[in-house]
């Protein structure tokens, strides 16, 4: 086993990875950008090194700096987390050359599967159905025109590299085609250093269902129960659950087998996720892409199986044999994850920034919080808006959902606006409760992203705000100072008499 | 007795309202625009620091928990899972126009200016791209709110901007 691992990431995933490593008795090395020096992932590390810079390109994407720190700290392995350099085969290759074990797949299988176009070819060869798509396109040419004419609008522009919804655009008409290709290509180039994009037929009513796999270097590969990830905004997942309400045992086995076959065909090792689009009417599924890394939503799989995926990633990278049998991966009960993001759900999900003056996560049976922030810290705009992931689990779906709903309502947060109210509204929605939803859920229910004042917000809230305006504490630049008051009884009921 | 005026700015902009808060030993009473709010507030009035915690008993019998604190010039309020932000309305802030000067291009979110596509003196059409911003890995195109001439470009590529900051000034 490794003695020291560099975690080349930030936020909640850098915290979560270090938790497992430290539990395994492995020392951790954290890295940080200028604005992250007080972040929890730095505070918890056995060793921390500055990356001297502000932007992602200057810091967590700078392979040279990361490998230099790995060398100086004598780390024998590197965990890339997700995003940043996690799916970059050149970086994995540089790690290999520097004799630092990259905790993930080989650069070769990453190249084969991480490139969405090559992965689709491999999937077809392994017998998995794929969504019809075009080849690489930078501008509109006759072959693209023809593809659009055959499949009709809307179409989806996707980046060949990377994931996380970046470089992905929905094209509603011919007029939008040029600008969408250009914007997606620019976004992909800046996010992944690879501006190649392609077109795909858009399946509007589909459900996004994915299969977690683990494969070792000794030919063993297993799949886990599927994760349902159809609640998305801007093609980025917001809520995930496992198992999927749309998948039964027979379909689960077929999808799992397709995922494992693909992994074996690609010579894939370590943790990976095979994403499918499921047509709930026909129960047909189509291969979408492989994420050659740990997924954001991996904790729901851990919650139902009791396994630690980061531990297995590390053990597989260290050359150990996967000793989990396919029969042990079934899991029990149900788990759901909500991504808590710093954003305004009522203003097109515009990112929000500020200081987290209050951040008081709920705790209790069946709850887990993977958080990258702490109270008092500043949330800046340089990185992703994901603050934390709340995971609720229980013996069945109804209990998991109820635990989630209660936990979301009992998570006092001040200073940074979050999407929690929207998450609550989705969980409470009758269609979500019934398990009947697809990737178009938030677009179909536009009312959820429009602020609807309730009776409470119309009457109670202004009065409470008025009281708080006079009683709440102050920070330095408030222009309306509060007099120092001395009150003999610290807890007293304010109320009783009505205003005359 | 204390009084003042507040305006909600989040989740949606609300009208200015006037309030009075009376806090005799027997408990506080609050009125909003002259109407008494049948609201009981349980909190620690000696709470030190910037955040007040407690719970309320509303007229309908619900008793949700709340937290509130001033952060800079904004009053942040959390009530039963929902967040609200208010600002104090003073004589100056009433006189101050709520919106920026008619038709300038403002930053819709905090972030970094990725690209500036116009220069001073340039004629632009409504909807024409003036700049591109980046925030939390998202790219946002700043379109011209109207046709006109660029009077001044207030930012440069790589600049950090706050929400509502003027990016490009326009004139007829």
Interface residues (C-beta under 8 A of the other chain):
Chain A: X55 X56 X166 X183 X186 X187 X190 X191 X234 X342 X343 X344 X346 X350 X351 X352 X353 X354 X355 X357 X358 X360 X381 X382 X383 X384 X385 X408 X409 X410 X411 X412 X413 X414 X415 X417 X418 X420 X421 X424 X451 X453 X455 X456 X457 X459 X460 X461 X462 X463 X464 X465 X466 X467 X468 X469 X470 X471 X472 X473 X474 X475 X477 X478 X479 X480 X485 X486 X487 X490 X491 X492 X493 X494 X495 X496 X497 X498 X499 X500
Chain B: X2 X4 X6 X8 X10 X11 X12 X14 X17 X19 X20 X21 X22 X23 X24 X26 X27 X28 X29 X30 X31 X32 X36 X37 X38 X39 X40 X41 X42 X43 X44 X45 X46 X47 X48 X49 X50 X51 X52 X53 X56 X57 X58 X59 X60 X62 X64 X65 X66 X67 X68 X69 X70 X71 X72 X73 X75 X76 X77 X78 X79 X80 X81 X82 X83 X84 X85 X86 X88 X90 X108 X109 X110 X111 X112 X114 X134 X135 X136 X137 X138 X139 X141 X160 X163
